[in-house]
Amino acid sequence: MAHHESEDHSYHPQDALSVAMKATVLTGGLGFLGSTVQNTLARQNIGPWGVFWRSGSTITVLAAMGGTFSFVKTASANLREREDTFNTSIAGFFSGAILGLRARTFPAVLGYGAALSAFVTAFEYTGGTLFGYEKERHEDEYDHRTAMRKNFRSPGEQTIAELGEGRGIYGPGYEQRRAERIKEAYGIEVPTSPVPAS
């Protein structure tokens, strides 16, 4: 696919509240899962409501962190009219500061905020994926994958010449050559056509 010269590179504002609500629900669900695990591993029998009463702060903190991160990132992008790593840095700081509020000290708020900001900024700057940095491509994904397959494909004759026949790799006329080798070595006549099923 050719490079589009007429692409619109202007920033399009997003609804920060909608994005934040979705993230809050998602991270709140992860917090609920974590709280459930904490409740299950407790030594004394707390009961099913211990998920909320005993370890419910896990749900609250994770939901608040996720919602804050998404809201601040989107709001920052809307205000700056630019989608870049700086938005992630700001959002990471505010989200980490919420984690620091549990310690109830100002240095913890700053420290957790700075640490999470540095982590998510580095993650975003290096491609935002656990599978390595992927450069922006201007070609169709199907065309790219087809080209990659052809790039590493070698002709069958070359493969047979390099590896030899056998182990599931057989060239045309293999049965005749095999029959001739067996006849020369052992004097046994081997049929080259498959035996009909009875």
N, C-alpha and C positions, 0 to 999 in steps of 0.2 A: 504494500500500500504506500503510495507516495506521501511525502511530507505535506501537511496542509499549511499553506501560506496564509489562509484566511481564518485561522483559528482565533477564537476570542479569548485573550489572556487576561481580561479584566476580572476583578474579584466579584463574586456573587455572594451577598450576605446570606447567612444561615440563621435559622431560629435557634438561639442559644438555649432557651428554656426547654424546647422539645428534645434537643440533643442531651441536655442535662438530665431530663426525666428518664430517658431511655437508659443512660449510663447508670443512674441511681438504682433503677430496678435491676439491672444486670449485676452490678457490684453488690447490691443488697442481697441478691440471690446467692452470690458467692459467699458473702458474709454469713448468710443463714446456713449454708453448707458447712462452713468452718465452725460455726457455733454448734451445729449438730454433732460434728466430730468431737468437739471439746466436751459436750454433754455426755456423749457415749463413753469417752475415756475417763470420766470422773470416777473416783474410787467409791464414793457413797452414792446411793440411789437418790437421785434428785427428782426424777419424774420427767414427763415430757415437757412441762412448762419451764424447765430449767434452761431450755434453749433460749428463752427470752429473758428470764429473770436472772440467771446466773452468768451466762456468757453472751447475753444480748448486746453488750457493748461492741462485740466483734461485728455484728450486723450493722449497727449504727455507724461505726467508724468507717468500714469499707464502703457503705452506701454513700456517706458524706464525702469521702475521698473521691470516689468515682464521679459523683455528680458535680463536685467542685472542679475537678480536673476538666471535665467536658465543657462545663459552663464557661470557665475562665478561658480555656483555649479558644472556644468559638467566639466569645465576646471580644477577646483580644484581636482575633483575626478580623472581626467585623469593624472594630474601632480603627485598626491600623490599615484595613483594606488590603491585607496581604497574608498569604498562607505560607508561613515559614517556620523554622526551628525556634525562633524567639517566642512564638506563641506557646509552644510546648514547654519552654523553660519557665515562663511565667506560671502556667498552669501547674507544672510540677512543684514549684515552690509553694503555692497556695494549698495544693493537695497534701504535700508533706507536712506543712504547718499544722494541718488538722490532726495528723498522726502525732505531732509533737505536743498538741494540747492535752493529750492524756497524761503527760509527765508534769503538767502545770508549772513549767518554768519557761521563761523567755528564751534562754539559750537552747533549750530543747526544741522550741518552736522554730527558731532560726536554723538550728542544726539539721533537723529532720527535713525542713523545707529546702535547704541548700543541697542536702544529700540526694533527695528524690529529684530535685530539679536537675542536678548534674547527671544522674542516671538516665532519666528520660530524654534529656537533651542529647546525650551521647548516643542513646538508642535511636532516636529520630534522625540525628545527623548522619549516622552510618547506614541509613537505608530504611530504618523502621521495621526490620524483619529479623527473625532469628535464623533465616536461611541465607544470610549474606546480602551484600549490597547489589541491587539490580539497577543498572542504568536504564534511563528512560529510552524506550525504543519507539521508533516511528514506523514500524512495520507490523503487519498483522501477525497475531500469535500463531495462527495456523501456518502461515508462510515461514515464520521463524523456525517452528518445530520441524517442518518438512525439510528446510535447508540444513538443519542440524542432523537429521537422519541421513540425508544424502552425503553429508560431510564425512561421516564415519563408516559409510557402507563401501565395501570392496567387492569386486566381481567374484563370482563363484570359482572361476578358473584360478584366480590369484590365491584364494583361500586354500584350494586343493593343492596348488603348487607349494605353498608355504607349510601347510600342516600335513599333507598327505591324506590318503583316503583311509576311511575307517572311523570308528567312534561316531557314527551318524552322519559323516560327511562323505558322500559318494558322488562321483562325476558321472557323466553319460557314458554308457558302455562298460560300466564297472563289472556287471555280471559276466560278460564275455571275457574280460581280462582276468577275472578271478578263476573262471573255469579253465582258461589256458594255463594259468600258473599251477593249479592243482593237478592238471593232466601232466604237465612237465615234471613236477616234483614227485608225484605219487603214481602216475599212470591211471588215474581214476577219471572216468567220464562223468562230468557234472552237468545236469540239465540247466540251461540258462533261462528257460521260461518257468514261471511259477507252477507248482504242482496243482492240478485242479482239485477243488474241494469235492469230497465224496458225500 
